[in-house]
Amino acid sequence: MSEKISYRDMANINWKTGNETYENIQLGCLLKIADNIEKMAHNYTQLISERNRYKEWYEQERKTTHKLYRSISALRGVITKMKKKAGEGK
């Protein structure tokens, strides 16, 4: 009984046995290449989405940092004004 082998698996077999044709081996190799390209494309899309997520986090933190910096500056101004008033009252 002949066991069916996929073209992808056939590309891994020692093709010098004569059981496989050159075209089938070539097709198996092309299918393996196509599978690997699909995996690379999937990994690429994951990297792009991860990069976008980090970029968004960076922008949010930058806005938060700027907001806090402005708040600190305003509070320093209030402290300075309060010190001046306290100095005038003496």
C-alpha positions in Angstrom: 0.0 0.0 0.0 1.4 3.3 -1.0 1.4 6.0 1.6 0.6 9.5 0.3 3.2 12.1 1.1 2.6 15.8 0.8 4.8 17.8 -1.6 6.2 19.7 1.4 7.4 16.4 3.0 8.6 15.1 -0.4 11.0 18.1 -0.6 12.7 16.7 2.5 13.1 13.2 1.2 16.2 12.1 -0.5 15.0 12.6 -4.1 17.7 10.4 -5.6 15.6 7.3 -4.9 13.6 7.8 -8.1 10.2 7.7 -6.5 9.6 11.5 -6.8 9.7 13.6 -9.9 11.7 16.8 -10.2 8.5 18.9 -10.6 7.0 17.5 -7.4 10.1 18.2 -5.4 10.3 21.7 -6.9 6.7 22.2 -6.0 7.3 21.0 -2.5 10.2 23.4 -2.1 8.1 26.3 -3.4 5.3 25.4 -1.0 7.8 25.4 1.9 9.1 28.8 0.8 5.6 30.1 0.7 4.8 28.8 4.2 7.9 30.5 5.6 7.1 33.8 3.9 3.6 33.7 5.4 5.2 33.1 8.8 7.6 36.0 8.3 4.7 38.3 7.2 2.7 37.3 10.4 5.7 38.1 12.5 6.2 41.4 10.7 2.6 42.4 11.4 3.1 41.5 15.1 6.2 43.7 15.2 4.3 46.6 13.6 1.4 46.4 16.0 3.9 46.2 19.0 5.8 49.2 17.7 2.5 51.2 17.4 1.6 50.2 20.9 4.9 51.4 22.3 4.7 54.6 20.3 1.2 55.3 21.7 2.5 54.6 25.3 5.4 56.9 24.6 3.2 59.7 23.4 0.8 59.3 26.4 3.7 59.4 28.9 5.2 62.5 27.1 1.9 64.3 27.5 1.6 63.3 31.1 5.2 64.4 31.8 4.6 67.7 30.1 1.4 68.3 32.1 3.1 67.4 35.4 6.0 69.7 34.5 3.6 72.6 33.9 1.8 71.8 37.2 5.1 71.8 39.1 6.1 75.2 37.5 2.8 76.7 38.5 3.1 75.5 42.1 6.6 76.9 42.3 5.2 80.2 41.1 2.6 80.1 43.9 5.2 79.3 46.5 7.3 82.2 45.3 4.4 84.6 45.5 3.5 83.3 49.0 7.1 83.9 50.2 7.1 87.4 48.8 3.8 88.1 50.6 5.1 86.6 53.8 8.3 88.7 53.5 6.3 91.9 53.0 4.2 91.3 56.2 7.2 91.2 58.5 
